[in-house]
Amino acid sequence: MSAANRVQNQRIDDLSRINSLYPDATLTSSGLRYIIKKEGTGEKPSAGRTVFLNYKGSFLSGEVFDSSDVQGQPLNFPVGTGEVIQGFDDAAMDMRIGEKRVVIIPPELAYGSAGAGGVIPPNSFLVFELELLGIN
């Protein structure tokens, strides 16, 4: 089997697993999926504003690869500026303060076929639990 066929078969398997694990997820036009666990209030952040998020990132297997708990503080970054992966940016810009959601980010909105630093394998779907704590 060619490498391209293996990648395609893995994607089919991953999408099947996502549909099984997250059947109620909303699918956006970009391919991002999300489930709102707790509604937030107020405005959504606009590009360039700094957001403060608690997060936990894992693979479809459930294995956690990073979290704000491990880092010891919330993540903060200017949203919509490309400082984080596109799927993370897109999700954060659509949240309101206090909102909690699960976000499933496809590889093309994450680290793609390159992966990241030996931690994120190539072509990985990533699952994030996010909580928007504040906007500056």
Sequence and secondary structure as in RCSB ss.txt:
>XXXX:A:sequence
MSAANRVQNQRIDDLSRINSLYPDATLTSSGLRYIIKKEGTGEKPSAGRTVFLNYKGSFLSGEVFDSSDVQGQPL
NFPVGTGEVIQGFDDAAMDMRIGEKRVVIIPPELAYGSAGAGGVIPPNSFLVFELELLGIN
>XXXX:A:secstr
  HHHHHHHHHHHHHHHHHHH TT EE TTS EEEEEE  BS    TT EEEEEEEEEETT  EEEEHHHHTS E
EEETTSSSS HHHHHHHHT  BT EEEEEE GGGTTTTT BTTTB TT  EEEEEEEEEE 
